[in-house]
Structure formats: structure tokens, C-alpha cells
Amino acid sequence: MKKTFFIRTYGCQMNFSEAERLRQLLKMSGWKEAENPELATALIAIGCSVRQKAENRVISFLKSYKNLKKNGTIFCLAGCTANLHREKILKQLPHLDVVCGPNHIAKIPEILNNYTAGKIVVATGENDLPFIECIVSGNNISMMVPITKGCNNFCSYCVVPFARGRLQSRQPESIIEEIKTGVEKGVRAVTLLGQNVNEYGQDFLQNYDFSDLLCEILRIDGLLRIEFISSHPEDTSTKLLKIMSENQKIARHLHIPLQSGSNRILKAMNRKYTVEKFLQVVETAREMIPDISITSDIMVGFPGETEKDFNQTYNLVKKLRFNELFIFKYSPRPMTKAYNLPDTVEKEEKQRRHRLLLEMQKQISNEILSTFTGKKCDILVERRSLKDSSLWIGRTIQGIPAGFKAHKDLTGKIVKVKILSHAEGILYGKEDEESLSQQD
């Protein structure tokens, strides 16, 4: 059998991290990556079930290629969608051959290598399996490193504890070794991943938390930048913010989901903090790290959300002025506490609330980006632009995408760039003359 695979990934950065790890495992197992689904003997979709829309996308993708079944193509659904629905998903996708939860993704090469036509393989269950070790390809400037699996918060709308299981922290030695290996192969930036990175270590017997892990990673020679996502407002400590403020290697970026500006709705969501607590975290972060970028998530249309609740959210977003905001419309998710609540907000009203927040946030984001014009920023260069080989793409210390012109290879270097303009969420500038003279 010709061993070619194609992976399509949906959802969060954790899914994309797992997709990259699976990609490398398949290649080590003798498989080659196909350019498109039609050329693959194994078609793998990694799905997200946090919202119904995300789940619909992966199901639609797999349905659209079911005609390939006659060619002997092996169809595999992996990730949260697979773990949430398990064998039941076969009713919607009867042409599936493999259903594999996120904690069993490392088994996929073995499953495909030993696959027998007509046999359905279901590998799902809890997260008691080891983390998938990263295999750095050697041409990556940045890498995503999972530090936890699952979540213990059980927000009333969220399916993650059911799709990924309870919190499991990865041993610090394993994380440090993976990052060191990456740095030896040219990695200069890491993003630490977890449903809530601030929960890291809560399942350890010893007193060791996320701040302790950060301090160890900071000592790795050759690593230029560390980012992490996501943080929970309840667990974002002054200790963590102090470490961020004192270390230039750590990105000045904090992603802390707000979800709602109404204390009544936050309580119904089981978010375990109040608006006042969230405001305190943001104010402390901005006081300790004046140049910090704070991004967030908002959900509109949660069951019982009134116009008053939405207005409280709208006014709070207006006051907080996030650098970027990800806005979602509520959709019922199976097994969650909110699933059985009446979906009281009409679809059209959810869309209106979504639109109002989006329009305001676009204006705020543009106003914030405009303040960078004329400033000099340290850009960690990641790659050349695919459209213009003289344009280099990287990120500021706040994690904001930036592009600038240069005619030599600057990959993996930090370059001082004077910002001249911005468009569609990206800063544009030119290499600073002082930086050029130092290089000469």
C-alpha cells in the first residue's frame, strides 16, 4: 500500500500542536505527506467540539471527501470531536475507519500501518497516556509545547473536561528536555500550551507551579522568547506577573478569557471569579507591565443573558480596551450543565450582540495598533513572506505580527524595526538604522 497522508486541523492551538506531532510521527513511520486529500491513502481530520460550528466544520470536511472511499482511502477522525462522540459519530460518518481521541493520537501510525480494510478502530478514553513527545524537524524557529492536558474547572458551557479529561500536568523534566532539544535544532521561541496553564502543577504531590516552570525555562540558553496560552483570571497571580515584568524573554502578552461582563452570568457559567476580580487582574498586570498586550474571549447569548447583561459586557469591553478580542456565540454542548438550560437568546439576537462587540473591538484594536507608529520594536523574525521574498515576518514582544523589508536572511534573530504603518492586524516598518550599523 502506498503510504501517504493528509491532515486537516480545526480548533485551538493544542489541536495544531498535536497535528504537528502526529505529522512527524507518521513521517518517522514511513509515511509521506500528500499535497491534497485526493492524493492521500489516509485522510486524517483533527476536530474541535468547543462549539457546534467548529464541530460542523470537521464533519462537513469528512463528508465532502467520502467519494474517495471507493479508492480505498482510510478515513480517520481524531481529536476532541472523536473523544466526545466516540462510536456514535459513525452514524453521521459511516465511512469512517478510525475514531481516535486526543490522548491516543500517538497510536495513529501504528493503527494505519496495521489497518485491515473494513475494520473500524475506535481508540478513545481518558488522559492516562503519556504526552506525545515533540520531534523537531530542524527548520522551525518556534514550537508549541503542551504542558497540561484536560481541565478541572468544569465551566457550565465547556466540553473540554469531557473531551480531554481532567487536568494532567506534564513532568517539568520532560518539558525542559523537549525545549532544550528544540533550541539545539534552531528553535528560538516557544509557546506553552494548556487549557489553563495556571493550573499547571496542581495535580503534583510536590509544591511546584507554573511560575516555577517558567523560571526553569528562562535558564535555557539560546531561547529568545517564551509565550503561554491560556490563563484563567482566578489563577493569574502577582507572582506570575512579577516574573513576566522582570524577564525580557517572556512575551508581554496575557490571554485571559473574560466571557461575560455580568456577575450573574459569570456565576451561571461557573467561572469562579467576578467582574471585580477580573478588573483587579487587568489593572495589576498593566501597572506591573505597562507595555503588556491583553487579549480575551467573550461569549454572547449564554442561556438567560438579558439585554442588561449584554450591556454590562459591552461597557466593560469598552472600558478594558483589549488588544484583541475573540467573540463567540453560545451553542449547547452535550454533557455540560448548560446543555439542559433553555436556549433563551434567539439566533438573530446572538448575531446582533456579536456584531456590536466586533465593530467596537475592531475600532479599539486599530487605535491601539496606531500607537505603535513611529516606535522602535524588537521583532523576533520567524520567516520570509510567501508573497514577497524581501519581506520578513515576525512578532513584537507583545506577540503582534509585524513585517519589514530586508535582503538578507534574518530568521531567528531579534531585529529592531521602526514601525511606519499597520493594516489588518499587522504592523509594518523598516529595519532601524542603528540596528543596521551594529550588524555591520
Beta strands, then each sheet from edge to edge (+ up, - down):
strand 1: 4-9
strand 2: 32-33
strand 3: 42-47
strand 4: 74-79
strand 5: 98-100
strand 6: 121-123
strand 7: 142-146
strand 8: 148-149
strand 9: 168-169
strand 10: 189-193
strand 11: 225-229
strand 12: 253-255
strand 13: 293-300
strand 14: 324-329
strand 15: 376-384
strand 16: 391-395
strand 17: 401-405
strand 18: 414-423
strand 19: 426-431
sheet 1: 2+ 1+ 3+ 4+ 5+ 6+
sheet 2: 7+ 10+ 11+
sheet 3: 8+ 9-
sheet 4: 12+ 13+ 14+
sheet 5: 15+ 16- 17+ 19+ 18- 15+
end
